[in-house]
Amino acid sequence: MPLSAKPTATSLIALQSGLPGPGGPIAGLAGQPGSAAALANLNAALTELKALAIAPLLQRAIKAIRDGDPRAGYDWVIKALERDERSGLGWHLLGITLEQAGDLANSLRAYEAALKLLPDHADVACDLGRLALRLGMKPQAEELFRRFLAQYPDDLEASNNLVCALREQGRYDEAIETLRAAIIKTPDVSMLWNTMGTIVCEQGDVANAQLFYEEALRLQPNFPMARHNLNNLMLMRGQYDAALVEIDKALADVKSESDHQMMRLARASTLMCAGQIGEGWDEYESRLHPQLSIRTAFAIDRPRWEPGANLAGRSLLVVAEQGLGDEVLFANTLPDVIDRLGAEGKLRLAVESRLVPIFQRSFPMAKVQAHATFQVGSVIHRAVPFIDDGPEIDLWTPMASLLREFRRSLEDFPKRAKFLTADPKRVDHWRKLLKSAPAGPKIGLLWKSLVNRDARHRLFSPFAQWRPVLTQPGVCLVNLQYGDCSEELAFAKRELGMDIWTPPGIDLKQDLDDVAALSCALDLVVGFSNATSNIAAACGVPSFLISAPGAWPRLGTDHYPWYPKTRVFQPSTYGDWDSVMAQVAQAIGEWTKDH
């Protein structure tokens, strides 16, 4: 929701301070901008300052926020700040309206301005701490919550949020002890049980997490975030129908638009896991909603493609989205799009710069160039610098939206072995070079992602649990893992006596076109899902993919519909990596006999 009223020059300067990282939902984080309690405190403060000339304007802002109209609240606050831009209460209310509108970065600056003007106003510190945690500023959030608690030591919401800040920093024991003390003192507070569930779930204790979420819901049946967390847990356990029930109940009770869209996104994943693919893609459009905290906004002023639109002979711009692996995964539809455009149609693709060479080779009829991605406040913006170059563009679409038309059911996924093409000369180069590696079939290994947000580490096993795979006889293990993996390579050598061969002369993170060629020169790729494994599979390389329970790209199946030459392995229960590694090791042994 854009807010259009103009602040004064001083206000604008304050709103242009340093930019934080992207914001998003934090499990267990309590409190909402403009809660009834917070507004009551602000109103009380205004009552004590009857002589304040702008008090009537700020009171009107409070009323607008109470009435669920942050736009009107924003307008009244701006009018007040234009008269007195040193009003700490005004800046605090400005922060509330901006946060409600989803403008997290400017909200943060408004709260910071309020705290400078009202250094003893603990409520500002608490609001600022909550927002700082959403924006990934974990130590700063912890400090702000402690500052608030120094004045109000019995405040349960602040205690709960301090625990969330500790958990987000990986200080689980400290978080549990802090929360346990609060629960013993006040065992009937549902948010505390919900937050305890998030901590133990992140540590892999799914059984106890479920008990804690259920206790939170027993105490407060209409607690949407607890139901959302229970939905996630049931996805991990493969209980898709039950997960869908929980997320639908959560949606019925959720209040804020941002949380509503976040839960719609969770419902999309749940539908896909349950095999309701078409409806899942329809719900997935919530990823673009302007009120969603973590989203990509596309700066493109062309008509948007919608399912059912006639593409024959037209010019279509497709903009890749999400991370590198997703840009590759979603490109599964591009051959179908090219067929639909026909001989007279034109396709322009905007992809991450490292993917331009392989996409241009794979789709020669298209014009492939790099998109420009930058951050404005808490929102990722994606633009297409070349949009005015060449022929006029009739329609444009984010790449994943194409799935709504071209992949509505499992039957819509073609059995084509590949849809990306590696450089054949570089493939020959790597095949020759691999002859100098140790003897045996060449197996590429991938074991981690460099993305750590949203407890992503839970989707990857500790490297030590790869022992059965790493000790398979008669094979040559080749390192395909990008990023710093020196510790893992040293562990394999020291503890297992295994040398994982590292290919020379290639940057596995940056040289993605050459990574594709190297992958095609291998006999097999084994590992978790990341950018490299998606590139290899899209090039038709035989792959063993280790998948976590509840991974939506399986679309409710035991395989990967996107990549027909990929075999999926998943633990029977969440976190049971030992059993799945044993299965992978056995499969490699059987595969080796045929190679």
Secondary structure, 3 states (H helix, E strand, C coil): CCCCCCCCHHHHHHCCCCCCCCCCCCCCCCCCCCCHHHHHHHHHHHHHCCCCCCHHHHHHHHHHHHCCCHHHHHHHHHHHHHHCCCCHHHHHHHHHHHHHCCCHHHHHHHHHHHHHHCCCCHHHHHHHHHHHHHCCCHHHHHHHHHHHHHHCCCCHHHHHHHHHHHHHCCCHHHHHHHHHHHHHHCCCCHHHHHHHHHHHHHCCCHHHHHHHHHHHHHHCCCCHHHHHHHHHHHHHCCCHHHHHHHHHHHHHHCCCHHHHHHHHHHHHHHHHHCCCHHHHHHHHHHHHCCCCCCCEEEECCCCECCCCCCCCCCEEEEECCCCHHHHHHHHHHHHHHHHHHCCCCEEEEEECHHHHHHHHHHCCCCEEEECEEEEECCEEEEECCCCCCCCCCCEEEEHHHHHHHHCCCHHHCCCCCCCCCCCHHHHHHHHHHHCCCCCCCEEEEECCCCCCHHHHHHHCCCHHHHHHHHCCCCCEEEECCCCCCHHHHHHHHHHHCCCCECCCCCCCCCCHHHHHHHHHHCCEEEEECCHHHHHHHHCCCCEEEECCCCCHHHCCCCCCCCCCCEEEECCCCCCCHHHHHHHHHHHHHHHHHCC
